[in-house]
Amino acid sequence: MEDMKGTLDRYLEERAEKEVFSGVVLIKKRDQNYYEGAFGYANRTWKIPPDRHTKFRIASLSKIFTAVAIGQLIDEGKLALADSVVTMLELTNTTISEEVTIFQLLTHTSGIGDYFDEMNASDEDWVALWKEKPIYQMRKLEDYFEIFKNQPAAFLPGEKFQYCGAGYILLGMVIEKVTKKDYRLVIQEGIFDALHLEDTGFIDVEDVTTGVADGYEPKEDEAGNITGWKKNIYTMTPVPASDGGATSTVDDLIHFYRAFRKGDLMSQNMTALFMTPQVVDQDSDGHRGYEWKYGFANWFLLKEGEVIRMGHTGEEFGVSARYYFYPKEKIEVVLLGNQGFCMGSVGWRIHELLTGEGK
């Protein structure tokens, strides 16, 4: 373990010096800290470094909160995986097929047109998306629905996997329809308050909130050298939605996921279903020698039928987050960063150290 700590220290310090990485890393095995480190700046203006208690926006990591709320409603008998979302929401004047189910939305197999293609679009495409409707106006789930409700289908419902944020917007709308409450209030009461996650929540970017890291993107010259920094204030949604954007800490995320796996939030049967791979991610399948599958807000890496790792990623301008769980070793990895796409390489380097890959 000491060798791993030294190797990881050198790797992360080098990346931080090159300014390609900023954030907090926590690796735990049960109650033992395997590794803990904080790098870069939570606030570059005042040169304030982050620490273990710093709150970071977590982007699509918070899809799991939406999925769990759906699971809770199913446990209560108010919803079923086979339910049609069009029927449930009484949608009209939309291209979304009546055959699209809750299960397909959870597993990104619905085929509905997305409001933004995260996997294939560019940064410029994201900026262009908000020219007609400024991003600061996106405050309700219906605001997103208006953008994709008449998008053509990408494929037939259930045909294959294709990551789709719009599907989780619809799931948030289902939560609001069934509970007759605002999505964020449902998650706050049913998950954050229930688990006493005091550092996790849905923060309005206009609010002054203690201990939250600012998000940054580098300014680069033609050669790719970093010449300065800009905040993500014009590229970040003002309040989180049901497809991502909550704020949390490394410790709160570990507390949440442990309670989730233990069955503290849903029935044992529903929890087991959430811990089970559901569909093949055909675009990733075979990468690094793994079988890639997706469940409910959960990616699974399998080898010879055994789950090696599960978890999720989160990326926005000025945000990069990862949560990974290695079930055989009971190891958890939480990576929270405030530079876009800075945690991808870090996650794979830690994976190599934990699994012995690449030796």
N, C-alpha and C positions, 0 to 999 in steps of 0.2 A: 504493500500500500504506500509506503514511503516513496518508492520509486515513481509510482503513479503521481503522487502529489508534486514531486519535484518536476517531473516531465510536464505536467499540466500547468504548473506555475510558470515555467519558462515559456511554454507555448502561448499562454494567455497574456503574459507580460509583453511578449514580442508583438502580439497582435494589437495590444493596447497602445504600445509605443508607435506603431505604424498608423494608429487612429482608424483601424478597420473594425474595431470592437470596443463596445462600452456597455457595461451592465454588471449583473450579479449572477454568480454560479453557485449552486448548492447541490451536492450529491450526498444522499443519505442511504444507509443500509439499516433498516429498522430504525432504531433510535441513535445509531452511531453516525457521526458526521464523517463521511469519506473525504469530502472536500468542500471548502467554503472560500469564496473569493469575490472581491468587488473591484472593478476596474473602470477607468475613464472618469467621466463627469456626469452626474445627474443634472447639473446645471452648469453650462459652459461659461455663462456670463460672469458668474461669481466663483467659478472653479470649485464647485462643491461636489465631492465624490459621492457615489452611491454607497449604501451599506445594506446589510441583510434586511433592514426594515423599510427600505425605499419601496414606494409603490410605483409599479410600471403598468402602462396600458398593455393588454395581453392579446389584442386582436382576436383571431379565430380560436384561440384556446378557450374562449368563453362560449363557444358553441356547445360545449358539454353541459353548461347550465341550462340552455334551452332544451337539450335532449333529455336531461333529467326531469325537468318540469313536465315534459310530455309523458315520460315514464310514470311520474306520480299521478297524472290524470288518468292514465290507463289503469293503474292500480286501483284508483277510486271508481272505476267503471264508467268514467265519463267520456272515454275515447277508446278507439281500437286501432291497432296498426294497419288494419285493412280498410279503414275509413277513407272515403274520397275527400280530398281537401276542398275541391270545388263545391261538393254538396255541403260539407261541414261549414264552410264560410259563406255559402249562398252566393258564390261568385257569378257575375254575369258580365257580358261584354269583355271576355278574355279568351286568349288562345290556349290557356291551360286546359289540358284534357281532364274530363271527369274521371278518367281511369287512374289519375295520379293519386297515390295513397300516402298516408302518414309514414309508412315504412320506407317508401321510395324517397321521400323528402329527407328522412333521417340518414339514409345511406347514399345520398347523392346519385340515385338511379332513376330519378323522375323524368329526365329528359327535357324539363322546362327550360325556356330561354332565360339566361341570367341577366341581371342588370349590369354586371361587369365580369368578364372572363378572366379570373385571377391567374389561371394557369398559362394563358397564351397572350394576353394583352400586355402592352408596355406601360411604363410610367406616364408617358405622354398621353396615352389613351385614358388613363385615370383623370388626368387634369382636364382633358377635353370633355369628359363626361359631364363636368359640372359647369360648362359654359352657359347652357340654357337655364338650368336650375342651380343656383349657387349651393355649394356643399353646406354652407351654414344654415340653410333652410331645412335640411334633412333632420327632422326631430321626431317624426312618428313613423311607425312601420308602414302605414299607408303611403307615405311619401316615396318609399322605395318601390312599393307595389305598383304605383303609377308608372314607374319607369319600365318595368318588365312584364306587365300584365298582358301586353299584346305582342311580345316577342315570339317569333316562330320557334317551335319545338326543335331541339337539337337532335332528338331521336325518340323512338317510341318509349312510353313508360315501362321501366323495368328491363330495358334492353341491355344496358351496360352502366358502368360507373363513370360519372363525370362531375367533378367537384363543382358545387353550385351554391353560392351564398344566398341566392334568391329563395332556394328551398327552405333555408332556415328563417328567412323573413316570414314566409308563409306559416312555418311552425309557430313563430312568435304571435302571428295573427290568430292562429288556432287557440293558443293559450289565452289570449285576451278574450276571444269569443266565448270560450267555455267558462272561464272564471269571472268574466265581466269586470276585470281589473286591468290596469295598465301592466304590460309585460314586465317592466322593471320592478314594479311593486311585487308581483308574483314571485320573481326570483329572489328579491330581497327578503321577503317573508319566509318563503318555503325552503331556501337554501342558505343564504348568507346569515340571516338572523338565527335560523334553526341550528346552524353549526358554530355560531358566534365568530364568524369571520369578520372581525372588526376592521380589517384593512382591505377588504374587498368590496367593491361597489360599482355603481354606474355614475361616473363623474361627468358633469357638464364642464366643458373646457373653459367656459366663461367664469366658473366658480374658482375662488381661491381655496385650494385644498392643501393642507400641510403634507409635506413629505413625498410629493409626486414628482417623478423624473420628467424633465422636458424631453421631447422627441426631436431628433436632429437628422439632417441629411447633409452630406458633404458637398461643397462647391469644388469643382474640379476644372483644371485647365485642359487643353487639347491633348496633353500627354497622359492625362489621368491622375495627375498630382493634386492632392487636396490643398486648396488655396484658402478655404474658409468654411463656415458652416451656416446653415439656415434652419430655422425651426419649421416644424410640420404644421403650423397653424392654418395654412391655406389648403392643406391636403388631408386633414383629419376631420372625420365626422364630428359634429359638435357634441352629440350624446351617443352613447353606445346603442346598438340595435341587437336584435336577436341572432344575427349572424356574426357578432363579435364586438369587441371594444370595451369590455369591462376593465377595471383596474385592480391589481392585486399585488401580493408579495410572495416571495419564494416559500415562506412558512405557511401562509394561508393556503396556497395551492396544494402543498403536501397534506395539510390538515383536511382539505376538501376531498382530495382523491382517496385518502385512507378511509374516510367516512363513507365515501361512495362505494369503494370495494367491499367494505365491511357490511354494507346493506343498511346503513343508517338513514338513507334517503328514500329508498324504494324497497319493495318486497324482495325476498331472496330470489324468487323466480325472475323478476324483472332485472335485478342486479346481474344475475347469471347471464341473461340475454344480452345485456350491455357489455359483458366481458367476453362475448363470443364473436369471432369474425363472421361477417355476413356476406360480403360480396368481394369479388376480385377487383383490385385497382389495376386494370389491364395496362395502363400507360406506365406504371411503375414496376409492374410484376417482373421479377428477374433481376432488378437493380441490386447490385452488390451480392448477388447470389441468393436473394430472399424471395419468398412468395409474399406479395403485398396484398393485404385485404383491408377492407374498411368495415366498421361496425356502426355504432351510433355515436357520432362525434369522436371516433377513436380509430386510429390507424394501427394495424397489426403487421409485424414482421415475423414470418414463420420460416422455419427450416425443418424439412422432413416432418411436417405436421405439428411441430412444437412452436408455441409462441415464444419468440426470443425477446421481443420488445413491443410495447403498446404505448399509445399516447397521441399527441397532436402538436401541430405547429401553429404559429400565428405571425403574420407579417403585414405591416402597413408602412407607409412613410414614417420614418422615425421610430419604428417599433419592430422588435424581433423577439419571439418567445418560443420556448419549447417546454413540454412536460413529457418525460419518458419514464416508463416503469418496466423493469426487467423482472418478470415474475419468478423465475427460477432462483435468482440470487436475492430477491426482495430489495432491489436497489432502485432508488428514485433519483431522477435527474431533473432539475428545474433551472432553466436558463431564461433570464429576463433582460432584454437589452433595449436601449433607447437610440439605436441606429438601425435603419432598415436593413434586413438580410444579414445581420452580423452574426447570428447564432447558428446558421446552417452548418458552416464548417466546424464550429466549436462542438456542435452536437455529434457530428460524425467522428471527430477526433476523440471525444470522450467514449463514444461507442467502440472505437478501435481499442482503446485502453482497457475497457471493461470486458470485452469479448476476446481480446487477443488477435483480432483481425489485423492484417497488414504486417505481422511480424516476419 
